Amino acid sequence: MPTRWTHITINVSNLERSVDFYTSLCGLSIVRDRRPEGRHNVWLGVPAKSGEDPVFVLVIVQDEVKVRLDHFGFQCDSRAEVDRIAELARQQDILVEPLTDIGGVVGYFTMIRDPDGHLVEFTFGQPLKGL
């Protein structure tokens, strides 16, 4: 069986705040909540069909944030959705890169910052299928 990419794990300083950020702005859902088991992590992703495992997840772990990754990339279905997210980010004072249209393989995008400083890019028009 070939190797498959299944998840990214990041540390977050406040689990509740990060769950709220990734569910409200990034459109992810909780697919596994390990807190009832006494753990300090939540798995976020696109909900799988009943009885199926998720394809790919972001695992957020409450712990000290020692390093940040460069950025996450989320593809939106329209420029209007990128605009909406950028406006919410501006209102929350977390907008890092304003709306930009580079065209080509980059497309239309904005960059915002999550509660722990990780960068999150929202795009429209990148020729990537996504998960």
C-alpha positions in Angstrom: 0.0 0.0 0.0 1.4 3.4 -0.9 2.1 6.0 1.8 -0.9 8.3 2.5 -0.9 11.8 4.0 -3.4 11.7 6.9 -3.0 14.6 9.3 -1.1 17.6 10.5 -0.7 18.2 14.3 -0.2 21.6 15.8 0.1 22.8 19.4 -2.4 25.5 20.5 -2.5 27.5 23.8 -6.3 27.3 24.2 -8.1 24.4 22.8 -11.6 26.0 22.9 -10.5 29.2 21.2 -8.8 27.2 18.5 -11.7 24.8 17.9 -13.9 27.9 17.5 -11.5 29.5 15.0 -11.1 26.4 12.8 -14.8 25.6 12.9 -16.1 29.1 12.3 -13.6 30.5 9.9 -12.1 27.4 8.2 -15.3 25.4 7.9 -13.9 22.3 9.7 -15.9 20.1 12.0 -14.9 18.1 15.0 -14.4 14.5 13.8 -12.9 13.2 17.0 -12.9 14.8 20.4 -10.4 13.1 22.7 -11.2 15.3 25.7 -13.8 12.9 27.1 -11.0 10.3 27.2 -8.9 12.6 29.4 -6.8 13.8 26.4 -6.1 17.3 25.4 -6.6 17.1 21.7 -9.4 17.5 19.1 -9.3 16.2 15.5 -10.8 18.5 12.9 -11.7 17.9 9.3 -14.5 17.4 6.8 -17.0 15.0 8.4 -16.7 11.5 7.0 -19.7 9.5 5.8 -21.3 7.4 8.5 -19.2 4.4 9.3 -16.1 5.8 7.4 -12.9 7.3 8.7 -11.9 10.9 7.9 -9.6 11.3 4.8 -7.4 14.0 6.4 -7.5 15.8 9.7 -5.9 18.7 11.6 -5.1 17.5 15.1 -4.9 20.4 17.6 -3.2 19.6 20.9 -3.3 21.9 23.9 0.3 22.5 24.9 3.0 25.2 24.7 3.3 26.6 21.2 7.0 26.5 20.5 7.1 26.8 16.7 4.7 27.8 14.0 4.3 26.3 10.6 4.4 28.5 7.5 0.7 28.3 6.6 -2.3 26.2 6.0 -4.1 26.6 2.7 -7.9 26.3 2.3 -9.6 26.5 -1.1 -12.9 28.4 -1.2 -15.7 27.9 -3.8 -15.9 31.5 -4.8 -14.1 34.9 -4.6 -17.1 36.0 -2.5 -16.2 33.4 0.2 -12.6 34.6 0.3 -14.0 38.2 0.6 -16.3 37.2 3.5 -13.5 35.5 5.4 -11.1 38.5 4.8 -13.8 40.8 6.2 -14.4 38.7 9.3 -10.6 38.6 9.8 -10.4 42.4 9.4 -13.1 42.8 12.0 -11.3 40.5 14.4 -7.9 42.2 13.7 -6.3 39.0 12.4 -6.0 39.9 8.8 -2.3 39.5 7.7 -2.5 39.8 3.9 -5.2 41.8 2.2 -7.2 40.4 -0.7 -4.8 39.8 -3.6 -5.3 38.4 -7.1 -2.1 37.1 -8.6 -3.8 34.9 -11.1 -2.0 31.8 -12.6 -1.5 29.0 -10.1 -1.8 31.2 -7.1 -5.2 32.8 -7.8 -7.2 35.1 -5.5 -6.2 34.9 -1.8 -6.0 36.4 1.6 -4.0 35.4 4.7 -5.1 35.5 8.3 -3.6 34.5 11.7 -5.1 31.9 14.0 -5.2 32.5 17.8 -1.7 31.1 18.2 -0.1 33.0 15.3 -0.3 30.2 12.7 -1.0 31.6 9.2 -4.0 30.4 7.3 -4.5 31.2 3.6 -7.9 31.2 1.9 -7.8 31.0 -1.9 -10.0 30.8 -5.0 -8.7 29.7 -8.3 -5.7 27.6 -7.4 -5.6 24.5 -9.6 -5.6 22.1 -6.6 -8.3 19.5 -5.9 -7.8 19.5 -2.1 -9.0 16.9 0.4 
